[in-house]
């Protein structure tokens, strides 16, 4: 996506290696990034601001569990998965 996230992906690989695990370098798809930013915005406005990063963390965990469960999903499908939950949260708060 950009140099910061490219380097951050390598940092996760390096940290995993120090723990004896080999992982693929995580990458951030632009569509998924936009949905995560929107999710963070909604979380910050519907709950406490500090919930925004935790909400995005949960989205990442849920997306990985969706993949692990055998769902045939690409990055676009993950963005739609996140969007579905974000839109539900938005509907719960009138005027948002």
VOBA-1610 file (N, C-alpha, C; in pm, whole numbers, padded with zeros to 5 digits, always signed):
BEGIN
Unk+00083-00118+00000Unk+00000+00000+00000Unk+00088+00125+00000Unk+00184+00132+00093Unk+00285+00237+00091Unk+00407+00188+00168Unk+00512+00269+00171Unk+00637+00225+00232Unk+00622+00193+00381Unk+00544+00273+00453Unk+00526+00248+00595Unk+00468+00109+00619Unk+00360+00077+00548Unk+00295-00052+00570Unk+00377-00168+00514Unk+00454-00142+00410Unk+00544-00245+00358Unk+00650-00279+00462Unk+00708-00176+00523Unk+00809-00198+00627Unk+00746-00262+00751Unk+00626-00220+00786Unk+00557-00277+00901Unk+00531-00427+00880Unk+00494-00464+00758Unk+00474-00605+00727Unk+00600-00686+00753Unk+00714-00630+00715Unk+00841-00699+00739Unk+00872-00705+00888Unk+00835-00601+00962Unk+00854-00604+01108Unk+00778-00720+01171Unk+00656-00747+01123Unk+00577-00861+01175Unk+00645-00993+01142Unk+00699-01004+01021Unk+00772-01126+00981Unk+00892-01146+01073Unk+00968-01040+01095Unk+01088-01049+01180Unk+01052-01085+01324Unk+00946-01024+01376Unk+00904-01053+01514Unk+00859-01198+01527Unk+00790-01248+01426Unk+00746-01388+01428Unk+00867-01482+01424Unk+00966-01448+01342Unk+01087-01531+01332Unk+01159-01538+01466Unk+01162-01428+01539Unk+01228-01428+01671Unk+01154-01519+01770Unk+01032-01552+01737Unk+00953-01642+01822Unk+00947-01784+01763Unk+01030-01808+01663Unk+01040-01941+01605Unk+00931-01974+01505Unk+00864-01873+01452Unk+00756-01896+01355Unk+00787-01824+01225Unk+00751-01889+01116Unk+00765-01828+00984Unk+00625-01790+00935Unk+00606-01662+00906Unk+00477-01618+00854Unk+00498-01546+00722Unk+00396-01545+00640Unk+00399-01465+00519Unk+00390-01318+00558Unk+00456-01236+00483Unk+00455-01092+00510Unk+00314-01039+00491Unk+00256-00982+00596Unk+00122-00926+00582Unk+00125-00802+00493Unk+00023-00789+00413Unk+00008-00673+00325Unk-00129-00613+00349Unk-00139-00484+00327Unk-00265-00414+00348Unk-00323-00373+00214Unk-00434-00435+00177Unk-00506-00403+00055Unk-00574-00267+00072Unk-00575-00184-00032Unk-00632-00050-00019Unk-00781-00053+00011Unk-00856-00148-00046Unk-00999-00158-00018Unk-01025-00198+00126Unk-00947-00291+00176Unk-00959-00333+00316Unk-00919-00216+00406Unk-00814-00145+00370Unk-00770-00030+00450Unk-00880+00074+00462Unk-00946+00104+00352Unk-01054+00203+00356Unk-01167+00157+00447Unk-01203+00030+00440Unk-01310-00021+00526Unk-01269-00019+00673Unk-01143-00050+00700Unk-01095-00045+00839Unk-01097+00098+00893Unk-01058+00194+00809Unk-01063+00333+00852Unk-01206+00378+00880Unk-01299+00336+00795Unk-01440+00369+00817Unk-01492+00300+00943Unk-01453+00177+00964Unk-01493+00104+01085Unk-01441+00176+01209Unk-01316+00220+01204Unk-01258+00293+01317Unk-01334+00422+01343Unk-01372+00491+01236Unk-01448+00616+01250Unk-01581+00590+01320Unk-01652+00486+01275Unk-01782+00454+01334Unk-01765+00415+01481Unk-01666+00332+01509Unk-01644+00290+01647Unk-01612+00410+01736Unk-01531+00501+01686Unk-01493+00619+01765Unk-01612+00709+01793Unk-01708+00712+01701Unk-01824+00800+01718Unk-01940+00732+01790Unk-01943+00601+01793Unk-02054+00532+01858Unk-02018+00482+01997Unk-01891+00469+02024Unk-01842+00422+02154Unk-01733+00519+02199Unk-01642+00471+02277Unk-01527+00553+02316Unk-01425+00554+02203Unk-01356+00666+02187Unk-01254+00676+02081Unk-01150+00566+02091Unk-01115+00531+02212Unk-01010+00430+02229Unk-01054+00292+02183Unk-01182+00273+02155Unk-01230+00145+02103Unk-01199+00128+01954Unk-01168+00236+01884Unk-01146+00229+01739Unk-01036+00129+01701Unk-00916+00136+01760Unk-00814+00039+01720Unk-00850-00104+01762Unk-00918-00119+01874Unk-00957-00253+01918Unk-01063-00312+01825Unk-01151-00227+01775Unk-01252-00271+01679Unk-01185-00321+01551Unk-01083-00249+01505Unk-01011-00292+01385Unk-00933-00420+01409Unk-00878-00435+01528Unk-00810-00560+01562Unk-00908-00676+01554Unk-01027-00657+01612Unk-01128-00764+01607Unk-01168-00796+01464Unk-01175-00694+01379Unk-01208-00716+01238Unk-01101-00804+01173Unk-00975-00778+01204Unk-00867-00859+01149Unk-00872-01003+01197Unk-00899-01020+01325Unk-00912-01156+01380Unk-01029-01228+01313Unk-01142-01158+01300Unk-01260-01220+01238Unk-01233-01256+01092Unk-01163-01169+01020Unk-01131-01196+00880Unk-01043-01320+00867Unk-00944-01331+00954Unk-00857-01449+00949Unk-00934-01575+00987Unk-01024-01565+01081Unk-01105-01682+01118Unk-01199-01722+01005Unk-01248-01624+00930Unk-01330-01653+00813Unk-01249-01733+00712Unk-01126-01691+00688Unk-01038-01764+00596Unk-01008-01904+00648Unk-00976-01914+00776Unk-00942-02042+00837Unk-01060-02139+00834Unk-01181-02086+00841Unk-01301-02170+00838Unk-01326-02228+00699Unk-01245-02188+00603Unk-01256-02245+00470Unk-01333-02161+00371Unk-01372-02041+00411Unk-01443-01954+00317Unk-01347-01914+00205Unk-01397-01914+00084Unk-01317-01875-00032Unk-01328-01724-00046Unk-01236-01652+00017Unk-01244-01506+00019Unk-01114-01444-00032Unk-01131-01338-00109Unk-01017-01258-00151Unk-01023-01125-00076Unk-00936-01033-00108Unk-00932-00906-00035Unk-01061-00826-00053Unk-01121-00834-00170Unk-01248-00764-00192Unk-01356-00821-00100Unk-01360-00952-00087Unk-01459-01016+00000Unk-01435-00979+00146Unk-01310-00965+00185Unk-01279-00923+00323Unk-01328-00780+00345Unk-01305-00693+00248Unk-01353-00555+00260Unk-01505-00552+00274Unk-01575-00636+00198Unk-01721-00643+00207Unk-01765-00700+00341Unk-01692-00794+00394Unk-01718-00853+00526Unk-01711-00745+00634Unk-01606-00664+00629Unk-01590-00555+00725Unk-01699-00450+00705Unk-01727-00419+00580Unk-01831-00320+00548Unk-01966-00361+00605Unk-01999-00488+00596Unk-02128-00536+00647Unk-02144-00506+00796Unk-02041-00533+00872Unk-02049-00509+01017Unk-02048-00359+01046Unk-01966-00283+00972Unk-01962-00138+00992Unk-02099-00076+00965Unk-02163-00117+00858Unk-02294-00062+00825Unk-02397-00098+00931Unk-02386-00215+00988Unk-02476-00253+01098Unk-02457-00159+01216Unk-02332-00131+01251Unk-02304-00038+01360Unk-02359+00101+01330Unk-02344+00145+01207Unk-02394+00277+01168Unk-02546+00286+01180Unk-02614+00180+01142Unk-02761+00180+01149Unk-02811+00185+01293Unk-02732+00137+01385Unk-02771+00135+01526Unk-02764+00273+01590Unk-02696+00366+01527Unk-02681+00501+01583Unk-02744+00602+01487Unk-02864+00650+01518Unk-02930+00749+01431Unk-02846+00877+01420Unk-02844+00932+01301Unk-02774+01058+01279Unk-02625+01047+01259Unk-02574+00927+01254Unk-02430+00911+01235Unk-02396+00923+01088
//
